[in-house]
Amino acid sequence: MKKLSSILILALLIGICFFSCKKIDDTGDGIKIYTIDEDITNPPDSFLLQYNLKTNINYSVNIQLGQDSGGSVWMIRKVNSFNARFWITRPKDDSIFYIQDETIIGLKNDIYYRFYANNNNYQDLRKLTVKFNKLNYNYDTFNNKF
């Protein structure tokens, strides 16, 4: 009887861990999904960017977030693969901005930024999904610009 109780408790704990660790799909329906196969120009106000990462190679894509000469404020957040490295560069001056999990940042509309991802020394194949949401903040008065 004691052995049966131990097995039932162990099964219950495994079941709780399995259901509490369920992956949450944050992509939502109707959101445009881009890959790094080609440059992205003037994307919608909310979109996903997916990288297929393997080994320790840097993967990148150029994104121009708008057509006018102003700027916009974006929330950029990793949806999964939190161990993967993710950063932005400005090709004109080689500045780098690292994103750990999530950031809110002001970006100029009329230049291409290069968004990089790296598997951070993991050998297994993984997919990194990054969600971009344009926020209704005034770019001119926003402090955190890149």
Residue pairs with C-beta under 8 A, 6 or more apart in sequence:
23 80
26 79
26 131
27 33
27 48
27 79
27 129
27 131
31 46
31 47
31 48
31 131
32 43
32 44
32 46
32 47
32 48
33 47
33 48
33 49
33 50
34 40
34 43
34 47
34 48
34 49
34 50
34 61
35 49
35 50
35 51
35 52
35 61
36 49
36 50
36 51
36 59
36 60
36 61
38 61
39 61
39 62
39 63
39 64
39 112
40 49
40 61
40 62
40 63
40 64
41 63
41 64
41 67
42 64
42 65
42 66
42 67
43 63
43 65
43 132
45 133
45 134
46 131
46 132
46 133
46 134
47 131
47 132
48 79
48 129
48 130
48 131
48 132
49 61
49 63
49 115
49 129
49 130
49 132
50 127
50 128
50 129
50 130
51 59
51 84
51 117
51 127
51 128
51 129
51 130
52 59
52 125
52 127
53 59
53 81
53 84
53 117
53 118
53 119
53 122
53 125
53 126
53 127
53 128
54 119
54 123
54 124
54 125
54 126
55 119
55 123
56 118
56 119
56 120
56 121
57 118
57 119
58 116
58 117
58 118
59 116
59 117
59 118
60 114
60 115
60 116
60 117
61 114
61 115
62 112
62 113
62 114
62 115
63 112
63 113
63 114
63 115
64 109
64 110
64 111
64 112
64 113
65 72
65 74
65 107
65 108
65 109
65 113
65 134
66 72
66 109
66 110
67 109
67 110
68 109
68 110
69 109
69 110
70 108
70 109
70 110
70 139
70 140
71 106
71 107
71 108
71 109
71 139
71 140
71 145
72 106
72 107
72 109
72 134
72 135
72 139
73 104
73 105
73 106
73 107
73 134
73 135
73 137
73 138
73 139
73 142
74 104
74 105
74 106
74 107
74 132
74 133
74 134
74 135
75 102
75 103
75 104
75 131
75 132
75 133
75 135
76 99
76 102
76 103
76 104
76 105
76 130
76 131
76 132
77 101
77 102
77 103
77 130
77 131
77 133
78 84
78 86
78 99
78 101
78 102
78 128
78 129
78 130
78 131
79 129
79 130
79 131
80 127
80 128
80 129
81 126
81 127
81 128
81 129
82 101
83 120
83 122
84 117
84 118
84 119
84 120
84 122
84 126
84 128
85 98
85 116
85 117
85 118
85 120
86 98
86 99
86 115
86 116
86 117
86 118
86 128
86 130
87 96
87 97
87 98
87 99
87 115
87 116
88 96
88 97
88 99
88 113
88 114
88 115
88 116
88 146
89 95
89 96
89 97
89 113
89 114
89 116
90 111
90 113
90 114
90 146
91 112
91 113
91 114
92 111
95 146
97 103
97 105
97 146
103 144
104 135
104 137
104 144
105 144
105 145
105 146
106 137
106 139
106 142
106 143
106 144
106 145
106 146
107 113
107 145
107 146
108 145
113 146
115 130
117 128
117 130
119 126
139 145
